[in-house]
Amino acid sequence: MIYDLRDFSKAPFGRYKSDGEFSGEAFREILANKLKYSQEHNEPLIIKLDNVYGLGSSFLEESFGGLVRKGLFTKEELLESSPRLLQIETEFDFYAIEIESYIREAQS
């Protein structure tokens, strides 16, 4: 399954819903549902990150690190399953590296 972040917002921003409707917390809820579907169907979820107006660290950490911190998924489920459940597609490799580090550093 492929999900383009632009379908959520072309300008995602903030950590919490109190920061606005296109926050990391709001995106995490969508992300969790899509990941559950992908997991049930044993297929990866590919998140396309390009063509949005900036991706702040608070948005990315809450969206992706929050999956582990909130106990929705384990690090292993997201990063080490076969096929890998969560895949990031972007022309900017540093976003994929940053997201993976937030997942690995998150404490459930």
C-alpha angles and dihedrals in degrees: 000000000000124000122186114210088218087071087064097040140325087218110037112183144173138012106258135041087247086067090061143293094284097057130136090253091056092046091048089061091054091042093051092052093049091047091051090052091048092048092051090051094043093237131120125255109228114202115200111207104178129110098032125119103259131312114233122210092239091055093048096044094049093045099046107016087045090064088068098032091054092047095244095125137001124240088245093053092051101040111018107039121109111264091027105250097214121044125175120210117194140133087230107072093191090071092056090047091048092049092049090050091052090052094047093047096046118109118211 
